[in-house]
Amino acid sequence: MSRKHFWILLGVGSLITLGLIIVANALSVGRELSRLGAWVEYSFYGLLGLFIFVFILRPIHGILVAPAFQLPALNDNQAREKTYLKALKKLQKLDYLNDDDQLKIAQALKTKTDLKPVTQAMYQGPMRKEMDEIIIFHAKTIMTTTALSQNGSLDMLAVIATNLKMISKLVKATGYRPSYVHLSKLALNVTVTAMIAEGLEDVDVTEWMPSKISETITDIPLLRGATNSLFQGLTNGLLALRIGIITRRYLFQDPLVLNPKQLRIAAYKESFSLIPKLLKEGVFNVPRTFISLLAKVFKKAPEAV
């Protein structure tokens, strides 16, 4: 079996595993809901089926039907002129490019000059900006959703659906998809991330802290819950950042110039560098009522006169 076929089979296996995990969790929740009545259980299955179709199957279909294209890597000096011509023609179809960008592309296609610098300027400029915004938005969504839900099954569904939607949006932002091998690797990443999200519900981060800090936090149940919630949300958000960055690098064909180890290290470094931005934007996504509740709990009582 070739390496390509191995990864494709592994990707298919990852998707099947995701399906089995979802079904197992659905049956577990359904059994609990059946105590309220058969109609509640079947209504839940119906809503879950609609959720799976809209937020899981449709994004996967959108990714798979997108055309494959070997985009020249940003620092690849071996790409031929026709490759850049094809890349610029694809760039012309992107609706987020402004009039100046479209004019530069049109002139480069007309004169057949400056093909490489114009292509790379588009990748490093508006396309990179658009993709980074997509990555941050979906990582922020995962972070706040999993921090507030406090339910392993819901966290898992949120992680799967949001990561798939993010990958679909990144594919749409470029107009093409990664190779099947790279898609298989992404499927494996999404599966592992979903399993981690489900398991984080049982993790008590205060156990890893110094004893005095841990005792202080443990004595205040709400503070302990908030600490664990923040840890869960931040971990899931960081993993989403990594998946988004790897997807972008696959689309930019960075694997042509980076080996797998270098690619993983680069993705981790970049994802860690985006944590401050993720936290900053994620805080504004938390409902004001939740923040107000925390403020009331920790507000210092007025001193007696």
VENURTA-V655274 format. One record per backbone hydrogen bond with DSSP energy under -1.0 kcal/mol. NH is the residue of the N-H (numbers start at 1). CO is the residue of the C=O. If there is no record, write none. Layout:
# VENURTA-V655274
nh->{NH	NH}
co->{CO	CO}
This chain:
# VENURTA-V655274
nh->{6	7	8	9	10	11	12	13	14	15	16	17	18	19	20	21	22	23	24	25	26	27	28	29	30	31	32	33	34	35	36	41	42	43	44	45	46	47	48	49	50	51	52	53	54	55	56	57	58	60	61	62	63	64	65	71	76	84	85	86	87	88	89	90	91	92	93	94	102	103	104	105	106	107	108	109	110	111	112	118	119	120	121	122	123	124	125	127	128	129	130	131	132	133	134	135	136	137	138	139	140	141	142	143	144	145	146	147	148	149	155	156	157	158	159	160	161	162	163	164	165	166	167	168	169	170	171	172	173	175	177	183	184	185	186	187	188	189	190	191	192	193	194	195	196	197	198	199	200	202	203	207	208	214	215	216	217	218	219	220	224	225	226	227	228	229	230	231	232	233	234	235	236	237	238	239	240	241	242	243	244	245	246	247	248	249	250	251	252	253	254	256	257	258	263	264	265	266	267	268	269	270	271	272	273	275	278	279	280	281	282	283	285	286	291	292	293	294	295	296	297	298}
co->{2	3	4	5	6	7	8	9	10	11	12	13	14	15	16	17	18	19	20	21	22	23	24	25	26	27	28	29	30	32	33	37	38	39	40	41	42	43	44	45	46	47	48	49	50	51	52	52	53	56	57	58	59	60	61	69	73	80	81	82	83	84	85	86	87	88	90	91	98	99	100	101	102	103	104	105	106	107	108	114	115	116	117	118	119	120	121	122	123	125	126	127	128	129	130	131	132	133	134	135	136	137	138	139	140	141	142	143	144	145	151	152	153	154	155	156	157	158	159	160	161	162	163	164	165	166	167	168	169	171	67	179	180	181	182	183	184	185	186	187	188	189	190	191	192	193	194	195	196	199	200	204	205	210	211	212	213	214	215	217	220	221	222	223	224	225	226	227	228	229	230	231	232	233	234	235	236	237	238	239	240	241	242	243	244	245	246	247	248	250	249	253	254	254	259	260	261	262	263	264	265	266	267	268	269	272	274	275	276	277	278	279	282	283	287	288	289	290	291	292	293	294}
